[in-house]
Amino acid sequence: MSAPAWDDWAPAQGWDAFAAHAALSDALWDGLSEGEGGWHYLNPTSELSIWECEADGSALLIEYRDERIVRLQCDGGRARAHLAAVAAAFGLRAGQAASPPAD
């Protein structure tokens, strides 16, 4: 069985032209919590946040640079459902990533 493909999510105009980084970040984090929330938070670097769903192992990756989002990825399951709901409000589109995020 192969691992699920990672999807990149981005605004049509690209991250550099996107103006709602703080609002998008807040919306993404809303509903993601550890413990009873069913998510596990990983913060391997100051610029990378990963939320892993405890129920299905799916993950949401948010990469920041200077408090601006520069990469947003997920690999399916509940992570994709959460991201898709938020993305619609911000006009983000999904496309398959060239490769999974680096460890």
N, C-alpha and C positions, 0 to 999 in steps of 0.2 A: 504494500500500500504506500503510495507516495504522499509526501507532505503537501498540504494545501498551498496553492499559489498565493503569494503576497500581492495585494493590490495597493498601488500608489493612489492617493487622493490629492487633487490639487485644483485650485481655481483655474478657469479657462485662461485668464490673463497671466498666470504664473504667480509664484509666491512673492516675487519682488514687487509686483504691482498691487498685491492684495493689501487692503488697509485695515481689515478687522481681525488682526492677529489675537489681540487680547480677548475680544468677545468670543472668537472661535475657541480659544484655549479654555476659557471659562465654561463654555457650552460642552466641550468634550469632557472636562473633568466633572461636570454635574452628573450625578448618577453613578459615578465610579467611586466605590469606597471599599476598603478592606473590611474584614470581619463579616458581619451580617450582609454586607453589600455583595459578597461573592467575587470580589476582585482582589488580585495581589499586585501591589505596586513595586516596580523595580526602577531604580534610578542609578544606572551604572556610571553615568557621567553627569556633569552639571548641565549638559545640553541634551540629554536623552531621557525621556520618560517612557516607560513601558507598563501597560496595564494588562495583566493576564487574567482571563476568566477562569475561575476555579472549577466551574461546571463542565466546560468543554475544552479547555486548554487554548482557546483562541487568544490572540493578543492584538493590542493596539499600540503602535509605536508613534511617538511624537518627538521629532527632533527640532530643537530650537537653536537659534543663533541670535544673540543680542535680544532675547525675549520675543523674537519673531519666529514663527513656524517656517521651517525650510523643507521638512519632509513629514509626511503623514502616511502611515501604512497600516494595514491589518491583514490577517490571514484567514478570515472567514468566521463562522459561528456567531456567537453573541457579540464579539468585538465588531464584526462587520455590521450587524444589526444596529448597534449603538452608533457607530460612525455614520452609517447611511442616514439615520434619522437626523443627526446633527448636520451632516453635509448638505442636505437638501435646503436648509435654511440659509446656507452660506454660498450656494451655487458651486459646490465642489463636485468634481467628476472623478470616477474611478477608472483606472487603467492598470493593466498588469505590470508589475515591477520587473525590471530587468534581472534583479537578483534579490534574495532575501536580505534583511538587514545584517550587518556584520556584528559579530559578538563583541 
